[in-house]
Amino acid sequence: MSKFTLSQAATETGKSKSVIHNAIKNGILSAHRCENGRFEIDASELFRVFEKNVQERQEEPIIRTESERLERLLYEQKIDSLAQQLEREKQFNRELLLRLDSEAEERRKLTLLLTHQQERPEKFHKENQLWKKIFKSGK
């Protein structure tokens, strides 16, 4: 059976060394202290108390046949192709957003320009009415 040091036990369980040490100190986990002062923890004892760390490990799968190797290569190429396509789509979306922003700014400017032109004739019309009143009153 395999035995773990305190550090190895912490790595295997995903716990800190102090948690493992406190479990030993409180009698929850049994361990043997070596002559050099280090703990030796039996694997079965460690996993009786703590669950094994289930973090996904990125290990290369064993490829047994040529067809499996070819299939894996095709999947990797497809993943690369999809990643490139995604990046192109993101760039296209950024360009569209820039266009929308510039179009909105242009629309705002045109609206201001048109609004200004409409105000001018009304103002001119009011001034004409004022002049008419002045000249009528003067007659």
N, CA, C and O atoms as CSV, one atom per row, in Angstrom:
chain,resi,resn,atom,element,x,y,z
A,1,MET,N,N,0.833,-1.183,0.000
A,1,MET,CA,C,0.000,0.000,0.000
A,1,MET,C,C,0.875,1.243,0.000
A,1,MET,O,O,1.978,1.249,0.545
A,2,SER,N,N,0.359,2.289,-0.621
A,2,SER,CA,C,1.162,3.512,-0.698
A,2,SER,C,C,0.959,4.360,0.557
A,2,SER,O,O,-0.087,4.348,1.206
A,3,LYS,N,N,2.002,5.076,0.843
A,3,LYS,CA,C,1.978,5.975,2.003
A,3,LYS,C,C,2.265,7.378,1.510
A,3,LYS,O,O,3.002,7.579,0.545
A,4,PHE,N,N,1.668,8.346,2.193
A,4,PHE,CA,C,1.819,9.742,1.801
A,4,PHE,C,C,2.478,10.545,2.915
A,4,PHE,O,O,2.306,10.259,4.100
A,5,THR,N,N,3.226,11.547,2.509
A,5,THR,CA,C,3.704,12.536,3.471
A,5,THR,C,C,2.562,13.524,3.690
A,5,THR,O,O,1.525,13.438,3.033
A,6,LEU,N,N,2.754,14.446,4.600
A,6,LEU,CA,C,1.726,15.452,4.876
A,6,LEU,C,C,1.420,16.270,3.617
A,6,LEU,O,O,0.256,16.516,3.301
A,7,SER,N,N,2.456,16.683,2.908
A,7,SER,CA,C,2.271,17.477,1.684
A,7,SER,C,C,1.564,16.677,0.604
A,7,SER,O,O,0.657,17.182,-0.058
A,8,GLN,N,N,1.974,15.446,0.428
A,8,GLN,CA,C,1.336,14.602,-0.586
A,8,GLN,C,C,-0.124,14.341,-0.241
A,8,GLN,O,O,-0.984,14.334,-1.122
A,9,ALA,N,N,-0.399,14.127,1.037
A,9,ALA,CA,C,-1.780,13.898,1.475
A,9,ALA,C,C,-2.635,15.126,1.204
A,9,ALA,O,O,-3.788,15.014,0.785
A,10,ALA,N,N,-2.061,16.298,1.448
A,10,ALA,CA,C,-2.800,17.536,1.186
A,10,ALA,C,C,-3.104,17.667,-0.296
A,10,ALA,O,O,-4.209,18.055,-0.675
A,11,THR,N,N,-2.134,17.347,-1.128
A,11,THR,CA,C,-2.336,17.420,-2.579
A,11,THR,C,C,-3.387,16.422,-3.034
A,11,THR,O,O,-4.252,16.760,-3.842
A,12,GLU,N,N,-3.325,15.205,-2.529
A,12,GLU,CA,C,-4.266,14.161,-2.936
A,12,GLU,C,C,-5.708,14.475,-2.548
A,12,GLU,O,O,-6.641,14.117,-3.267
A,13,THR,N,N,-5.885,15.138,-1.418
A,13,THR,CA,C,-7.242,15.425,-0.939
A,13,THR,C,C,-7.730,16.814,-1.299
A,13,THR,O,O,-8.926,17.095,-1.217
A,14,GLY,N,N,-6.810,17.691,-1.700
A,14,GLY,CA,C,-7.205,19.066,-1.998
A,14,GLY,C,C,-7.382,19.895,-0.737
A,14,GLY,O,O,-7.936,20.993,-0.785
A,15,LYS,N,N,-6.919,19.381,0.379
A,15,LYS,CA,C,-6.985,20.097,1.656
A,15,LYS,C,C,-5.630,20.731,1.937
A,15,LYS,O,O,-4.638,20.417,1.279
A,16,SER,N,N,-5.598,21.618,2.910
A,16,SER,CA,C,-4.311,22.221,3.291
A,16,SER,C,C,-3.576,21.274,4.238
A,16,SER,O,O,-4.164,20.380,4.847
A,17,LYS,N,N,-2.267,21.507,4.337
A,17,LYS,CA,C,-1.461,20.681,5.235
A,17,LYS,C,C,-1.925,20.847,6.676
A,17,LYS,O,O,-1.898,19.889,7.448
A,18,SER,N,N,-2.351,22.052,7.045
A,18,SER,CA,C,-2.792,22.275,8.425
A,18,SER,C,C,-4.068,21.493,8.739
A,18,SER,O,O,-4.241,21.032,9.867
A,19,VAL,N,N,-4.957,21.337,7.768
A,19,VAL,CA,C,-6.173,20.548,7.990
A,19,VAL,C,C,-5.809,19.089,8.232
A,19,VAL,O,O,-6.344,18.450,9.138
A,20,ILE,N,N,-4.890,18.564,7.414
A,20,ILE,CA,C,-4.449,17.172,7.586
A,20,ILE,C,C,-3.752,17.011,8.946
A,20,ILE,O,O,-3.999,16.045,9.667
A,21,HIS,N,N,-2.885,17.964,9.282
A,21,HIS,CA,C,-2.149,17.889,10.551
A,21,HIS,C,C,-3.112,17.952,11.735
A,21,HIS,O,O,-2.949,17.202,12.698
A,22,ASN,N,N,-4.108,18.833,11.681
A,22,ASN,CA,C,-5.094,18.930,12.770
A,22,ASN,C,C,-5.896,17.635,12.913
A,22,ASN,O,O,-6.234,17.233,14.026
A,23,ALA,N,N,-6.201,16.981,11.789
A,23,ALA,CA,C,-6.925,15.711,11.847
A,23,ALA,C,C,-6.079,14.648,12.531
A,23,ALA,O,O,-6.602,13.831,13.289
A,24,ILE,N,N,-4.775,14.652,12.271
A,24,ILE,CA,C,-3.863,13.705,12.937
A,24,ILE,C,C,-3.790,14.032,14.428
A,24,ILE,O,O,-3.882,13.143,15.275
A,25,LYS,N,N,-3.621,15.329,14.740
A,25,LYS,CA,C,-3.482,15.772,16.131
A,25,LYS,C,C,-4.737,15.467,16.949
A,25,LYS,O,O,-4.640,15.123,18.127
A,26,ASN,N,N,-5.908,15.591,16.333
A,26,ASN,CA,C,-7.169,15.354,17.050
A,26,ASN,C,C,-7.593,13.890,17.045
A,26,ASN,O,O,-8.640,13.548,17.596
A,27,GLY,N,N,-6.795,13.023,16.431
A,27,GLY,CA,C,-7.100,11.595,16.449
A,27,GLY,C,C,-8.108,11.170,15.401
A,27,GLY,O,O,-8.557,10.024,15.415
A,28,ILE,N,N,-8.469,12.043,14.511
A,28,ILE,CA,C,-9.429,11.701,13.457
A,28,ILE,C,C,-8.756,10.854,12.386
A,28,ILE,O,O,-9.369,9.955,11.810
A,29,LEU,N,N,-7.483,11.156,12.127
A,29,LEU,CA,C,-6.704,10.465,11.102
A,29,LEU,C,C,-5.474,9.867,11.777
A,29,LEU,O,O,-4.747,10.565,12.484
A,30,SER,N,N,-5.245,8.577,11.557
A,30,SER,CA,C,-4.053,7.972,12.164
A,30,SER,C,C,-2.890,8.044,11.180
A,30,SER,O,O,-3.057,7.874,9.973
A,31,ALA,N,N,-1.711,8.300,11.731
A,31,ALA,CA,C,-0.500,8.407,10.919
A,31,ALA,C,C,0.689,7.969,11.756
A,31,ALA,O,O,0.647,8.006,12.985
A,32,HIS,N,N,1.721,7.566,11.093
A,32,HIS,CA,C,2.951,7.136,11.756
A,32,HIS,C,C,3.984,8.244,11.596
A,32,HIS,O,O,4.190,8.766,10.500
A,33,ARG,N,N,4.636,8.598,12.720
A,33,ARG,CA,C,5.685,9.615,12.653
A,33,ARG,C,C,7.022,8.902,12.458
A,33,ARG,O,O,7.387,8.026,13.241
A,34,CYS,N,N,7.741,9.282,11.416
A,34,CYS,CA,C,9.040,8.681,11.095
A,34,CYS,C,C,10.129,9.251,12.003
A,34,CYS,O,O,9.887,10.183,12.771
A,35,GLU,N,N,11.338,8.676,11.903
A,35,GLU,CA,C,12.473,9.139,12.700
A,35,GLU,C,C,12.849,10.581,12.378
A,35,GLU,O,O,13.312,11.321,13.245
A,36,ASN,N,N,12.645,10.969,11.130
A,36,ASN,CA,C,12.987,12.336,10.731
A,36,ASN,C,C,11.896,13.339,11.128
A,36,ASN,O,O,12.031,14.528,10.840
A,37,GLY,N,N,10.823,12.886,11.779
A,37,GLY,CA,C,9.769,13.766,12.255
A,37,GLY,C,C,8.610,13.941,11.288
A,37,GLY,O,O,7.611,14.579,11.620
A,38,ARG,N,N,8.736,13.386,10.114
A,38,ARG,CA,C,7.664,13.496,9.130
A,38,ARG,C,C,6.605,12.430,9.382
A,38,ARG,O,O,6.869,11.373,9.955
A,39,PHE,N,N,5.391,12.754,8.928
A,39,PHE,CA,C,4.299,11.799,9.051
A,39,PHE,C,C,4.251,10.907,7.823
A,39,PHE,O,O,4.540,11.342,6.708
A,40,GLU,N,N,3.881,9.652,8.043
A,40,GLU,CA,C,3.551,8.726,6.967
A,40,GLU,C,C,2.088,8.372,7.144
A,40,GLU,O,O,1.678,7.859,8.185
A,41,ILE,N,N,1.310,8.651,6.119
A,41,ILE,CA,C,-0.134,8.407,6.205
A,41,ILE,C,C,-0.480,7.352,5.178
A,41,ILE,O,O,-0.187,7.495,3.991
A,42,ASP,N,N,-1.103,6.302,5.649
A,42,ASP,CA,C,-1.522,5.228,4.758
A,42,ASP,C,C,-2.644,5.743,3.852
A,42,ASP,O,O,-3.528,6.472,4.303
A,43,ALA,N,N,-2.602,5.361,2.575
A,43,ALA,CA,C,-3.579,5.854,1.596
A,43,ALA,C,C,-5.007,5.477,1.989
A,43,ALA,O,O,-5.914,6.304,1.895
A,44,SER,N,N,-5.209,4.239,2.428
A,44,SER,CA,C,-6.565,3.822,2.788
A,44,SER,C,C,-7.080,4.621,3.993
A,44,SER,O,O,-8.263,4.955,4.058
A,45,GLU,N,N,-6.202,4.922,4.932
A,45,GLU,CA,C,-6.588,5.716,6.100
A,45,GLU,C,C,-6.919,7.153,5.682
A,45,GLU,O,O,-7.892,7.742,6.154
A,46,LEU,N,N,-6.103,7.694,4.802
A,46,LEU,CA,C,-6.328,9.066,4.335
A,46,LEU,C,C,-7.678,9.192,3.643
A,46,LEU,O,O,-8.437,10.127,3.900
A,47,PHE,N,N,-7.968,8.236,2.758
A,47,PHE,CA,C,-9.220,8.322,1.992
A,47,PHE,C,C,-10.424,7.837,2.787
A,47,PHE,O,O,-11.563,8.018,2.356
A,48,ARG,N,N,-10.186,7.222,3.942
A,48,ARG,CA,C,-11.292,6.903,4.837
A,48,ARG,C,C,-11.835,8.194,5.446
A,48,ARG,O,O,-13.041,8.342,5.643
A,49,VAL,N,N,-10.923,9.129,5.741
A,49,VAL,CA,C,-11.309,10.371,6.398
A,49,VAL,C,C,-11.636,11.467,5.386
A,49,VAL,O,O,-12.622,12.187,5.543
A,50,PHE,N,N,-10.829,11.590,4.376
A,50,PHE,CA,C,-11.012,12.653,3.372
A,50,PHE,C,C,-11.280,12.036,2.011
A,50,PHE,O,O,-10.757,10.975,1.670
A,51,GLU,N,N,-12.111,12.732,1.243
A,51,GLU,CA,C,-12.358,12.273,-0.121
A,51,GLU,C,C,-11.156,12.601,-0.983
A,51,GLU,O,O,-10.431,13.564,-0.735
A,52,LYS,N,N,-10.962,11.780,-1.999
A,52,LYS,CA,C,-9.863,12.025,-2.927
A,52,LYS,C,C,-10.190,13.276,-3.741
A,52,LYS,O,O,-11.340,13.518,-4.107
A,53,ASN,N,N,-9.161,14.052,-4.012
A,53,ASN,CA,C,-9.326,15.276,-4.800
A,53,ASN,C,C,-9.791,14.871,-6.189
A,53,ASN,O,O,-9.111,14.116,-6.884
A,54,VAL,N,N,-10.960,15.378,-6.592
A,54,VAL,CA,C,-11.532,14.979,-7.878
A,54,VAL,C,C,-11.372,16.057,-8.936
A,54,VAL,O,O,-12.168,16.134,-9.871
A,55,GLN,N,N,-10.344,16.891,-8.794
A,55,GLN,CA,C,-10.090,17.882,-9.832
A,55,GLN,C,C,-9.759,17.162,-11.117
A,55,GLN,O,O,-9.068,16.144,-11.129
A,56,GLU,N,N,-10.274,17.723,-12.204
A,56,GLU,CA,C,-9.987,17.118,-13.498
A,56,GLU,C,C,-8.521,17.316,-13.825
A,56,GLU,O,O,-7.996,18.429,-13.797
A,57,ARG,N,N,-7.893,16.231,-14.129
A,57,ARG,CA,C,-6.494,16.323,-14.498
A,57,ARG,C,C,-6.391,16.248,-16.008
A,57,ARG,O,O,-6.985,15.375,-16.641
A,58,GLN,N,N,-5.642,17.160,-16.571
A,58,GLN,CA,C,-5.478,17.241,-18.015
A,58,GLN,C,C,-4.372,16.280,-18.448
A,58,GLN,O,O,-3.242,16.693,-18.707
A,59,GLU,N,N,-4.705,15.029,-18.521
A,59,GLU,CA,C,-3.744,14.042,-18.958
A,59,GLU,C,C,-4.095,13.611,-20.368
A,59,GLU,O,O,-5.269,13.508,-20.722
A,60,GLU,N,N,-3.086,13.362,-21.160
A,60,GLU,CA,C,-3.298,12.901,-22.519
A,60,GLU,C,C,-3.842,11.478,-22.464
A,60,GLU,O,O,-3.271,10.623,-21.787
A,61,PRO,N,N,-4.928,11.221,-23.160
A,61,PRO,CA,C,-5.434,9.850,-23.181
A,61,PRO,C,C,-4.489,8.947,-23.983
A,61,PRO,O,O,-3.780,9.394,-24.886
A,62,ILE,N,N,-4.507,7.709,-23.631
A,62,ILE,CA,C,-3.675,6.753,-24.345
A,62,ILE,C,C,-4.369,6.417,-25.651
A,62,ILE,O,O,-5.526,5.997,-25.667
A,63,ILE,N,N,-3.658,6.606,-26.728
A,63,ILE,CA,C,-4.223,6.320,-28.046
A,63,ILE,C,C,-3.735,4.929,-28.442
A,63,ILE,O,O,-2.534,4.683,-28.555
A,64,ARG,N,N,-4.679,4.039,-28.648
A,64,ARG,CA,C,-4.316,2.647,-28.867
A,64,ARG,C,C,-4.156,2.298,-30.345
A,64,ARG,O,O,-3.306,1.484,-30.704
A,65,THR,N,N,-4.963,2.905,-31.187
A,65,THR,CA,C,-4.909,2.521,-32.600
A,65,THR,C,C,-4.682,3.746,-33.464
A,65,THR,O,O,-4.825,4.886,-33.021
A,66,GLU,N,N,-4.328,3.478,-34.696
A,66,GLU,CA,C,-4.114,4.542,-35.674
A,66,GLU,C,C,-5.418,5.291,-35.951
A,66,GLU,O,O,-5.403,6.503,-36.165
A,67,SER,N,N,-6.537,4.578,-35.948
A,67,SER,CA,C,-7.825,5.235,-36.209
A,67,SER,C,C,-8.184,6.180,-35.059
A,67,SER,O,O,-8.750,7.247,-35.296
A,68,GLU,N,N,-7.863,5.803,-33.818
A,68,GLU,CA,C,-8.108,6.690,-32.684
A,68,GLU,C,C,-7.243,7.942,-32.793
A,68,GLU,O,O,-7.701,9.044,-32.490
A,69,ARG,N,N,-5.983,7.774,-33.228
A,69,ARG,CA,C,-5.096,8.911,-33.396
A,69,ARG,C,C,-5.635,9.844,-34.485
A,69,ARG,O,O,-5.631,11.064,-34.323
A,70,LEU,N,N,-6.094,9.263,-35.586
A,70,LEU,CA,C,-6.644,10.057,-36.684
A,70,LEU,C,C,-7.922,10.771,-36.241
A,70,LEU,O,O,-8.120,11.942,-36.566
A,71,GLU,N,N,-8.782,10.080,-35.508
A,71,GLU,CA,C,-10.019,10.687,-35.020
A,71,GLU,C,C,-9.720,11.843,-34.071
A,71,GLU,O,O,-10.368,12.888,-34.137
A,72,ARG,N,N,-8.744,11.658,-33.194
A,72,ARG,CA,C,-8.357,12.731,-32.268
A,72,ARG,C,C,-7.800,13.928,-33.032
A,72,ARG,O,O,-8.096,15.075,-32.695
A,73,LEU,N,N,-7.003,13.667,-34.047
A,73,LEU,CA,C,-6.445,14.730,-34.865
A,73,LEU,C,C,-7.552,15.511,-35.565
A,73,LEU,O,O,-7.499,16.739,-35.637
A,74,LEU,N,N,-8.549,14.803,-36.078
A,74,LEU,CA,C,-9.674,15.471,-36.739
A,74,LEU,C,C,-10.468,16.335,-35.758
A,74,LEU,O,O,-10.884,17.443,-36.097
A,75,TYR,N,N,-10.676,15.827,-34.543
A,75,TYR,CA,C,-11.366,16.617,-33.521
A,75,TYR,C,C,-10.580,17.877,-33.177
A,75,TYR,O,O,-11.155,18.957,-33.041
A,76,GLU,N,N,-9.269,17.735,-33.038
A,76,GLU,CA,C,-8.444,18.900,-32.719
A,76,GLU,C,C,-8.494,19.930,-33.839
A,76,GLU,O,O,-8.554,21.131,-33.577
A,77,GLN,N,N,-8.468,19.460,-35.100
A,77,GLN,CA,C,-8.578,20.385,-36.233
A,77,GLN,C,C,-9.931,21.080,-36.239
A,77,GLN,O,O,-10.022,22.276,-36.517
A,78,LYS,N,N,-10.975,20.328,-35.934
A,78,LYS,CA,C,-12.315,20.915,-35.909
A,78,LYS,C,C,-12.421,21.962,-34.801
A,78,LYS,O,O,-13.028,23.015,-34.993
A,79,ILE,N,N,-11.832,21.670,-33.651
A,79,ILE,CA,C,-11.833,22.630,-32.542
A,79,ILE,C,C,-11.091,23.894,-32.942
A,79,ILE,O,O,-11.559,25.002,-32.679
A,80,ASP,N,N,-9.929,23.733,-33.582
A,80,ASP,CA,C,-9.177,24.905,-34.042
A,80,ASP,C,C,-9.976,25.710,-35.056
A,80,ASP,O,O,-9.996,26.940,-35.007
A,81,SER,N,N,-10.634,25.013,-35.972
A,81,SER,CA,C,-11.445,25.685,-36.989
A,81,SER,C,C,-12.589,26.463,-36.348
A,81,SER,O,O,-12.862,27.601,-36.728
A,82,LEU,N,N,-13.252,25.850,-35.382
A,82,LEU,CA,C,-14.364,26.526,-34.698
A,82,LEU,C,C,-13.875,27.717,-33.882
A,82,LEU,O,O,-14.561,28.736,-33.797
A,83,ALA,N,N,-12.696,27.595,-33.284
A,83,ALA,CA,C,-12.140,28.715,-32.522
A,83,ALA,C,C,-11.831,29.886,-33.459
A,83,ALA,O,O,-12.080,31.041,-33.113
A,84,GLN,N,N,-11.291,29.591,-34.641
A,84,GLN,CA,C,-11.023,30.649,-35.620
A,84,GLN,C,C,-12.323,31.297,-36.092
A,84,GLN,O,O,-12.406,32.518,-36.222
A,85,GLN,N,N,-13.331,30.471,-36.347
A,85,GLN,CA,C,-14.622,31.009,-36.785
A,85,GLN,C,C,-15.231,31.896,-35.700
A,85,GLN,O,O,-15.792,32.949,-36.002
A,86,LEU,N,N,-15.123,31.481,-34.456
A,86,LEU,CA,C,-15.640,32.276,-33.349
A,86,LEU,C,C,-14.931,33.621,-33.281
A,86,LEU,O,O,-15.571,34.649,-33.060
A,87,GLU,N,N,-13.628,33.622,-33.466
A,87,GLU,CA,C,-12.866,34.868,-33.429
A,87,GLU,C,C,-13.289,35.786,-34.577
A,87,GLU,O,O,-13.405,36.998,-34.391
A,88,ARG,N,N,-13.518,35.212,-35.764
A,88,ARG,CA,C,-14.001,36.028,-36.896
A,88,ARG,C,C,-15.365,36.637,-36.582
A,88,ARG,O,O,-15.608,37.807,-36.881
A,89,GLU,N,N,-16.247,35.854,-35.985
A,89,GLU,CA,C,-17.582,36.344,-35.634
A,89,GLU,C,C,-17.505,37.469,-34.596
A,89,GLU,O,O,-18.247,38.449,-34.675
A,90,LYS,N,N,-16.609,37.319,-33.633
A,90,LYS,CA,C,-16.430,38.371,-32.630
A,90,LYS,C,C,-15.945,39.656,-33.280
A,90,LYS,O,O,-16.429,40.740,-32.953
A,91,GLN,N,N,-14.986,39.542,-34.204
A,91,GLN,CA,C,-14.477,40.721,-34.906
A,91,GLN,C,C,-15.581,41.372,-35.730
A,91,GLN,O,O,-15.706,42.597,-35.749
A,92,PHE,N,N,-16.381,40.557,-36.411
A,92,PHE,CA,C,-17.489,41.074,-37.209
A,92,PHE,C,C,-18.487,41.817,-36.315
A,92,PHE,O,O,-18.976,42.884,-36.686
A,93,ASN,N,N,-18.785,41.263,-35.154
A,93,ASN,CA,C,-19.705,41.918,-34.216
A,93,ASN,C,C,-19.146,43.243,-33.727
A,93,ASN,O,O,-19.889,44.215,-33.591
A,94,ARG,N,N,-17.833,43.295,-33.459
A,94,ARG,CA,C,-17.213,44.557,-33.043
A,94,ARG,C,C,-17.354,45.611,-34.143
A,94,ARG,O,O,-17.658,46.771,-33.865
A,95,GLU,N,N,-17.129,45.195,-35.401
A,95,GLU,CA,C,-17.269,46.124,-36.523
A,95,GLU,C,C,-18.711,46.613,-36.658
A,95,GLU,O,O,-18.948,47.793,-36.917
A,96,LEU,N,N,-19.661,45.714,-36.484
A,96,LEU,CA,C,-21.073,46.112,-36.559
A,96,LEU,C,C,-21.438,47.103,-35.461
A,96,LEU,O,O,-22.174,48.059,-35.704
A,97,LEU,N,N,-20.930,46.877,-34.266
A,97,LEU,CA,C,-21.196,47.804,-33.169
A,97,LEU,C,C,-20.618,49.185,-33.457
A,97,LEU,O,O,-21.244,50.203,-33.159
A,98,LEU,N,N,-19.418,49.215,-34.039
A,98,LEU,CA,C,-18.826,50.505,-34.411
A,98,LEU,C,C,-19.676,51.203,-35.467
A,98,LEU,O,O,-19.892,52.413,-35.396
A,99,ARG,N,N,-20.156,50.441,-36.443
A,99,ARG,CA,C,-21.034,51.025,-37.472
A,99,ARG,C,C,-22.311,51.579,-36.845
A,99,ARG,O,O,-22.743,52.686,-37.165
A,100,LEU,N,N,-22.904,50.801,-35.955
A,100,LEU,CA,C,-24.134,51.265,-35.302
A,100,LEU,C,C,-23.895,52.550,-34.528
A,100,LEU,O,O,-24.715,53.468,-34.572
A,101,ASP,N,N,-22.787,52.619,-33.826
A,101,ASP,CA,C,-22.467,53.822,-33.065
A,101,ASP,C,C,-22.282,55.024,-33.982
A,101,ASP,O,O,-22.770,56.115,-33.689
A,102,SER,N,N,-21.572,54.820,-35.101
A,102,SER,CA,C,-21.353,55.947,-36.009
A,102,SER,C,C,-22.651,56.355,-36.685
A,102,SER,O,O,-22.889,57.545,-36.892
A,103,GLU,N,N,-23.501,55.386,-37.035
A,103,GLU,CA,C,-24.794,55.698,-37.651
A,103,GLU,C,C,-25.691,56.450,-36.660
A,103,GLU,O,O,-26.398,57.383,-37.040
A,104,ALA,N,N,-25.657,56.042,-35.405
A,104,ALA,CA,C,-26.466,56.729,-34.394
A,104,ALA,C,C,-25.993,58.170,-34.229
A,104,ALA,O,O,-26.810,59.081,-34.094
A,105,GLU,N,N,-24.688,58.378,-34.240
A,105,GLU,CA,C,-24.143,59.735,-34.126
A,105,GLU,C,C,-24.530,60.573,-35.339
A,105,GLU,O,O,-24.890,61.743,-35.211
A,106,GLU,N,N,-24.452,59.961,-36.508
A,106,GLU,CA,C,-24.844,60.695,-37.723
A,106,GLU,C,C,-26.341,61.029,-37.687
A,106,GLU,O,O,-26.740,62.133,-38.057
A,107,ARG,N,N,-27.159,60.084,-37.246
A,107,ARG,CA,C,-28.606,60.323,-37.140
A,107,ARG,C,C,-28.893,61.440,-36.144
A,107,ARG,O,O,-29.770,62.271,-36.379
A,108,ARG,N,N,-28.162,61.466,-35.040
A,108,ARG,CA,C,-28.339,62.531,-34.056
A,108,ARG,C,C,-27.994,63.883,-34.649
A,108,ARG,O,O,-28.718,64.857,-34.442
A,109,LYS,N,N,-26.892,63.951,-35.389
A,109,LYS,CA,C,-26.490,65.219,-36.018
A,109,LYS,C,C,-27.518,65.674,-37.046
A,109,LYS,O,O,-27.865,66.854,-37.100
A,110,LEU,N,N,-28.006,64.738,-37.866
A,110,LEU,CA,C,-29.012,65.095,-38.870
A,110,LEU,C,C,-30.309,65.558,-38.218
A,110,LEU,O,O,-30.957,66.484,-38.705
A,111,THR,N,N,-30.683,64.920,-37.126
A,111,THR,CA,C,-31.891,65.325,-36.412
A,111,THR,C,C,-31.740,66.741,-35.886
A,111,THR,O,O,-32.663,67.550,-35.987
A,112,LEU,N,N,-30.578,67.040,-35.326
A,112,LEU,CA,C,-30.333,68.398,-34.840
A,112,LEU,C,C,-30.376,69.403,-35.983
A,112,LEU,O,O,-30.930,70.493,-35.836
A,113,LEU,N,N,-29.799,69.041,-37.109
A,113,LEU,CA,C,-29.788,69.923,-38.270
A,113,LEU,C,C,-31.200,70.164,-38.782
A,113,LEU,O,O,-31.577,71.298,-39.076
A,114,LEU,N,N,-31.979,69.091,-38.887
A,114,LEU,CA,C,-33.360,69.241,-39.363
A,114,LEU,C,C,-34.209,70.024,-38.374
A,114,LEU,O,O,-35.024,70.852,-38.781
A,115,THR,N,N,-34.034,69.781,-37.116
A,115,THR,CA,C,-34.776,70.504,-36.092
A,115,THR,C,C,-34.435,71.980,-36.147
A,115,THR,O,O,-35.320,72.825,-36.016
A,116,HIS,N,N,-33.193,72.297,-36.333
A,116,HIS,CA,C,-32.751,73.689,-36.425
A,116,HIS,C,C,-33.366,74.366,-37.637
A,116,HIS,O,O,-33.770,75.525,-37.553
A,117,GLN,N,N,-33.446,73.670,-38.758
A,117,GLN,CA,C,-34.023,74.258,-39.964
A,117,GLN,C,C,-35.509,74.500,-39.785
A,117,GLN,O,O,-36.033,75.476,-40.324
A,118,GLN,N,N,-36.199,73.657,-39.056
A,118,GLN,CA,C,-37.625,73.852,-38.854
A,118,GLN,C,C,-37.889,75.028,-37.915
A,118,GLN,O,O,-38.888,75.731,-38.066
A,119,GLU,N,N,-37.012,75.238,-36.965
A,119,GLU,CA,C,-37.198,76.357,-36.048
A,119,GLU,C,C,-37.022,77.680,-36.760
A,119,GLU,O,O,-37.699,78.650,-36.418
A,120,ARG,N,N,-36.157,77.752,-37.714
A,120,ARG,CA,C,-35.841,78.999,-38.395
A,120,ARG,C,C,-37.052,79.578,-39.123
A,120,ARG,O,O,-37.351,80.758,-38.937
A,121,PRO,N,N,-37.765,78.796,-39.948
A,121,PRO,CA,C,-38.940,79.383,-40.614
A,121,PRO,C,C,-40.004,79.846,-39.627
A,121,PRO,O,O,-40.636,80.878,-39.855
A,122,GLU,N,N,-40.222,79.108,-38.529
A,122,GLU,CA,C,-41.212,79.544,-37.543
A,122,GLU,C,C,-40.797,80.877,-36.943
A,122,GLU,O,O,-41.636,81.754,-36.736
A,123,LYS,N,N,-39.526,81.033,-36.666
A,123,LYS,CA,C,-39.023,82.268,-36.093
A,123,LYS,C,C,-39.231,83.417,-37.092
A,123,LYS,O,O,-39.674,84.508,-36.737
A,124,PHE,N,N,-38.892,83.124,-38.352
A,124,PHE,CA,C,-39.063,84.125,-39.396
A,124,PHE,C,C,-40.539,84.508,-39.524
A,124,PHE,O,O,-40.874,85.680,-39.691
A,125,HIS,N,N,-41.405,83.513,-39.444
A,125,HIS,CA,C,-42.842,83.756,-39.539
A,125,HIS,C,C,-43.315,84.637,-38.374
A,125,HIS,O,O,-44.131,85.535,-38.580
A,126,LYS,N,N,-42.825,84.396,-37.177
A,126,LYS,CA,C,-43.204,85.200,-36.016
A,126,LYS,C,C,-42.690,86.633,-36.185
A,126,LYS,O,O,-43.380,87.594,-35.845
A,127,GLU,N,N,-41.462,86.762,-36.717
A,127,GLU,CA,C,-40.933,88.103,-36.932
A,127,GLU,C,C,-41.782,88.855,-37.947
A,127,GLU,O,O,-42.017,90.053,-37.784
A,128,ASN,N,N,-42.247,88.172,-38.997
A,128,ASN,CA,C,-43.109,88.813,-39.999
A,128,ASN,C,C,-44.410,89.271,-39.351
A,128,ASN,O,O,-44.906,90.355,-39.657
A,129,GLN,N,N,-44.960,88.466,-38.470
A,129,GLN,CA,C,-46.182,88.859,-37.791
A,129,GLN,C,C,-45.932,90.087,-36.920
A,129,GLN,O,O,-46.790,90.965,-36.828
A,130,LEU,N,N,-44.777,90.155,-36.287
A,130,LEU,CA,C,-44.438,91.305,-35.457
A,130,LEU,C,C,-44.350,92.557,-36.318
A,130,LEU,O,O,-44.883,93.609,-35.966
A,131,TRP,N,N,-43.673,92.428,-37.445
A,131,TRP,CA,C,-43.563,93.579,-38.343
A,131,TRP,C,C,-44.941,94.016,-38.838
A,131,TRP,O,O,-45.213,95.212,-38.955
A,132,LYS,N,N,-45.804,93.052,-39.127
A,132,LYS,CA,C,-47.154,93.380,-39.583
A,132,LYS,C,C,-47.912,94.156,-38.507
A,132,LYS,O,O,-48.603,95.133,-38.794
A,133,LYS,N,N,-47.767,93.700,-37.274
A,133,LYS,CA,C,-48.448,94.400,-36.171
A,133,LYS,C,C,-47.913,95.816,-36.022
A,133,LYS,O,O,-48.670,96.758,-35.790
A,134,ILE,N,N,-46.595,95.953,-36.158
A,134,ILE,CA,C,-45.985,97.268,-36.011
A,134,ILE,C,C,-46.461,98.213,-37.115
A,134,ILE,O,O,-46.841,99.358,-36.869
A,135,PHE,N,N,-46.425,97.690,-38.334
A,135,PHE,CA,C,-46.813,98.534,-39.450
A,135,PHE,C,C,-48.324,98.804,-39.473
A,135,PHE,O,O,-48.750,99.883,-39.884
A,136,LYS,N,N,-49.148,97.817,-39.030
A,136,LYS,CA,C,-50.584,98.077,-38.978
A,136,LYS,C,C,-50.913,99.093,-37.911
A,136,LYS,O,O,-51.771,99.956,-38.095
A,137,SER,N,N,-50.222,98.981,-36.793
A,137,SER,CA,C,-50.492,99.922,-35.727
A,137,SER,C,C,-50.041,101.319,-36.089
A,137,SER,O,O,-50.579,102.310,-35.596
A,138,GLY,N,N,-49.042,101.386,-36.962
A,138,GLY,CA,C,-48.533,102.675,-37.345
A,138,GLY,C,C,-49.434,103.343,-38.373
A,138,GLY,O,O,-49.288,104.548,-38.581
A,139,LYS,N,N,-50.327,102.667,-39.012
A,139,LYS,CA,C,-51.165,103.248,-40.054
A,139,LYS,C,C,-52.302,103.996,-39.522
A,139,LYS,O,O,-53.096,104.542,-40.288
